[in-house]
Amino acid sequence: MGDENDWARLHEILCEGDAGLLVYVYRLDRRGRRQKPYMLRTYPYGGLLERLRDEFGGGDFGILIRDGRTMVLSGEFSVEPPRQRYSLTSGRH
């Protein structure tokens, strides 16, 4: 989900961290529709994708970024789930 241009633009916006913008994050259902209400509303910041991975378990998200009434970016993005950690000492996986 999300083409290279969308990913590049998202990364640029998140890294800039413009507090004048608002990011709305929606979980997408199996059909790719946004589940309302939004699950997160925040300002853009560099660690947002990691938060979606770690706190929300990754998955498919609809991300809208607005500057007041102006849509800056709207797209669907897949975030990988957190990696499972294995213990080398316990012998269990």
Secondary structure, 3 states (H helix, E strand, C coil): CCCHHHHHHHHHHHHHCCCCCEEEEEEECCCCCECCCCCEEECCCCCHHHHHHHCCCCEEEEEEEEECCEEEEEEEEEECCCCCCCCCCCCCC
